[in-house]
Amino acid sequence: MNFKKFVSAAVFLSGAFAFAQDSGFSAADSIASKMVSVEGGTFKMGSLENEKNESPVHDVKVNSFLMCATEVTQEEYEAVMGYNYSANKGGTLPVEEVSWYDAVIFCNKLSEMSGFEPVYSLGGSKNTDEWGEIPRMDASEEVKAIWSSVEADINADGYRLPTEAEWEYAAKGGNTPENSVYSGSPIITVCAWSKVNSADGITKEVGLKRANVLGLFDMSGNVWEWCYDWYGNYRYAANDNPLGESDSTVTGKKIRRGGSVKSDAVFCRNENRASSVPVLRGVDLGFRVVRSAPAAAVPEAETSDSVVSDTDDVSDGIIEDVFVDDGFSK
């Protein structure tokens, strides 16, 4: 696979992310034009040198997939959903103030617009109009329990959230690993908007920083990105396209990755793991989309190095992430 070609195309796109705000705008076309092919492979997931919840380092295989070069923008989100609750408004800014449920509903609706089979179902239905009102933080425990049973057909060809393994694999450069602390550079200011270079804590236009070797922008920084998985400890045995914990009863939290404009550099590392309840909406919490693709030949595992340390805590046998105030809202 010619990854240089993808990088060149992505760099070209970075200068063309000023999507027109007019009636002719198509979110389906916009996102389809930015999908980058990520060839499957086996990689070293996790870190021995940083947070406890990043270990054990283990070999993980992922199938080939397609990933959007940027986080979903507000223009794209509004074109699909009909509304935009983002705090920092701007068409080419990443959408934020989206819960995990907001994100999967977007994925299903975008899939339908694009002529693909939706991935997510609730109560046996993939029609999100039948799911009812999206729960907020103040929803009843009964409603939250119902919504926590959203299921995914990973084999469907529609848009979806990346699994945690897919996200880390892509952030590190896929089967051409960069061995960088951050996605695209060992220097955070080159490839990411974080607390280091965003004193105002305000999200920035997608695609302005250096992309990684696959042509993916803002994998580190700008907004946290939801992943599919329920959060839990890593396990050696779960190494073939892992999907995290089997249900919500273990931690009740979904994985988010990448850090944000409000994050210290340590939270923007490729291997950093964070999690939040799926009803949470935050001013620096967004997502990007992927699509499944036919599996490719899997090369031998390669070693990736980790260089930054962080702190974490242990509670009830699950290694939890510890955060300072990071801008999240209810």
CORFEN-V942324 format. One record per backbone hydrogen bond with DSSP energy under -1.0 kcal/mol. CO is the residue of the C=O (numbers start at 0). NH is the residue of the N-H. E is the energy in kcal/mol with one decimal. If there is no record, write none. Layout:
# CORFEN-V942324
co:CO nh:NH e:E
co:CO nh:NH e:E
This chain:
# CORFEN-V942324
co:0 nh:2 e:-1.3
co:1 nh:5 e:-1.1
co:2 nh:6 e:-2.4
co:3 nh:7 e:-2.7
co:4 nh:8 e:-2.3
co:5 nh:9 e:-2.6
co:6 nh:10 e:-2.7
co:7 nh:11 e:-2.0
co:8 nh:12 e:-2.2
co:9 nh:13 e:-1.8
co:11 nh:14 e:-1.2
co:12 nh:15 e:-2.4
co:16 nh:18 e:-1.8
co:19 nh:21 e:-1.5
co:21 nh:24 e:-1.9
co:25 nh:29 e:-2.6
co:26 nh:30 e:-2.7
co:27 nh:31 e:-2.2
co:28 nh:32 e:-2.1
co:30 nh:33 e:-1.4
co:31 nh:34 e:-1.1
co:33 nh:68 e:-2.2
co:35 nh:66 e:-2.6
co:37 nh:64 e:-2.2
co:40 nh:61 e:-2.6
co:42 nh:59 e:-2.4
co:44 nh:57 e:-1.9
co:50 nh:53 e:-1.8
co:51 nh:54 e:-1.7
co:53 nh:46 e:-2.5
co:57 nh:44 e:-2.7
co:59 nh:42 e:-2.3
co:60 nh:240 e:-3.1
co:61 nh:40 e:-1.6
co:63 nh:292 e:-1.5
co:64 nh:37 e:-3.1
co:65 nh:290 e:-2.3
co:66 nh:35 e:-3.3
co:68 nh:216 e:-3.2
co:71 nh:94 e:-2.6
co:72 nh:76 e:-2.5
co:73 nh:77 e:-2.7
co:74 nh:78 e:-1.8
co:75 nh:79 e:-1.2
co:76 nh:80 e:-3.2
co:77 nh:81 e:-2.3
co:89 nh:92 e:-1.5
co:90 nh:74 e:-2.4
co:91 nh:205 e:-2.2
co:92 nh:73 e:-2.3
co:98 nh:102 e:-2.0
co:99 nh:103 e:-2.0
co:100 nh:104 e:-2.1
co:101 nh:105 e:-2.2
co:102 nh:106 e:-2.2
co:103 nh:107 e:-2.1
co:104 nh:108 e:-2.5
co:105 nh:109 e:-2.9
co:106 nh:110 e:-2.3
co:107 nh:111 e:-2.2
co:108 nh:112 e:-2.2
co:109 nh:113 e:-1.7
co:110 nh:115 e:-2.9
co:116 nh:157 e:-1.3
co:118 nh:152 e:-2.4
co:120 nh:150 e:-2.8
co:121 nh:124 e:-1.5
co:124 nh:121 e:-2.4
co:126 nh:129 e:-2.1
co:127 nh:130 e:-1.4
co:135 nh:138 e:-1.9
co:139 nh:143 e:-2.4
co:140 nh:144 e:-2.2
co:141 nh:145 e:-1.8
co:142 nh:146 e:-2.3
co:143 nh:147 e:-1.8
co:145 nh:148 e:-1.4
co:146 nh:149 e:-1.5
co:150 nh:120 e:-2.2
co:152 nh:155 e:-2.1
co:159 nh:289 e:-2.7
co:161 nh:227 e:-2.5
co:162 nh:166 e:-2.5
co:163 nh:167 e:-2.3
co:164 nh:168 e:-2.5
co:165 nh:169 e:-2.6
co:166 nh:170 e:-2.6
co:167 nh:171 e:-2.0
co:168 nh:173 e:-3.1
co:169 nh:172 e:-1.3
co:171 nh:177 e:-2.4
co:172 nh:175 e:-1.7
co:180 nh:269 e:-2.4
co:181 nh:183 e:-1.2
co:184 nh:181 e:-1.1
co:186 nh:189 e:-1.5
co:187 nh:191 e:-2.0
co:189 nh:209 e:-2.2
co:192 nh:221 e:-2.7
co:193 nh:197 e:-1.2
co:197 nh:200 e:-2.0
co:211 nh:214 e:-2.1
co:215 nh:211 e:-2.0
co:220 nh:222 e:-1.5
co:221 nh:260 e:-1.9
co:223 nh:285 e:-3.3
co:224 nh:256 e:-2.4
co:228 nh:254 e:-2.3
co:229 nh:244 e:-1.7
co:236 nh:238 e:-1.8
co:238 nh:60 e:-3.2
co:252 nh:230 e:-3.1
co:253 nh:275 e:-2.2
co:254 nh:226 e:-2.6
co:255 nh:273 e:-1.4
co:256 nh:224 e:-2.4
co:257 nh:220 e:-3.3
co:259 nh:262 e:-1.6
co:262 nh:194 e:-2.9
co:263 nh:266 e:-1.6
co:264 nh:267 e:-1.9
co:273 nh:255 e:-2.4
co:275 nh:253 e:-3.4
co:276 nh:279 e:-1.9
co:277 nh:99 e:-1.5
co:277 nh:100 e:-1.1
co:280 nh:328 e:-1.1
co:281 nh:96 e:-3.0
co:281 nh:284 e:-1.4
co:283 nh:223 e:-2.9
co:284 nh:97 e:-1.2
co:285 nh:225 e:-1.9
co:286 nh:71 e:-2.5
co:288 nh:67 e:-2.7
co:289 nh:159 e:-2.2
co:290 nh:65 e:-3.1
co:312 nh:319 e:-1.5
co:314 nh:317 e:-2.2
co:317 nh:314 e:-2.0
co:319 nh:312 e:-1.7
co:326 nh:282 e:-1.3
